[in-house]
């Protein structure tokens, strides 16, 4: 029997999200029905809502969900009703990259995650006018319930509240995993993080956990810089009042940093993150820019052993990386919960506004039990 769900819906030409009642199909044999209790709000959700990604409307977004399994399809193994889960991205599980343990680089990543429908083109949600797109990143967690594939689920224990765990599905693993897996930051090194929203703060905490001795936070919002200081930054650069390149040069004795992480999506900032590197330094580009955006790097400087890499979703299978981060959290070495602010799902538009102003680093939308 279909489930009646409460969801935040994005519609073409509509400002913000509307809270609506929809009908959700029963899970198919390869699907799991999840009752969501929380979902992180990510920049990617806002880009999709604004129509700047290949995501059709009307659509229920949300791709940092956490909740409880309510039902499983007849072909599902490994999960049962009552399991507490964190959800991450969808993947086909069969391509070369998936089989190598890198589902974020699945050869079908775009259709399975951004096109908000099953592989056969169907959707699970409807309203009185017809279909509403779901399966965004295999979950559409801005709703009380949703359908997901087992590949995107990670079981978690009762130790940490689900509202705290929800953001682990995308933004937090993206920032931390870039430091751990893409850059492989070394103890005693210097790191600059450009943009200290939730992704950048996660990279910053990971750099501190790796033993970096100088972690420089760069941002334009004083509130975020203050939080970065609390979470492990040794130095702060306000990009509004200071020349970023000059400030980093001064802080590193003219050498530049060993590693830089860019999470703003602004091409000019990406170029600065590359220019700030010391010889043999490495930059990780995490921000999403326009499809035709182009980086500019001095070729002679690259010949000094500098490298540039792109990184998404932590450059490691979420089922491996998320437990790794939770282990650090238990030790007090990755206090990601300190950047979370919770909002009822009905207040999603307020959460969006607070994230945009910088007064909230990481918004998590909670659903009534």
PyMOL commands that set and color helices and strands:
alter all, ss='L'
color gray80, all
select helices_A, chain A and resi 43-49+96-99+103-105+109-113+136-138+150-152+162-169+171-183+198-210+222-230+244-251+267-275+299-302+313-315+318-330+336-339+345-357
alter helices_A, ss='H'
color red, helices_A
select strands_A, chain A and resi 3-10+18-24+31-40+59-60+65-72+84-87+125-127+130-132+145-149+153-155+190-194+214-219+235-238+257-262+277-285+307-310+340-344+362-366
alter strands_A, ss='S'
color yellow, strands_A
deselect
rebuild
show_as cartoon
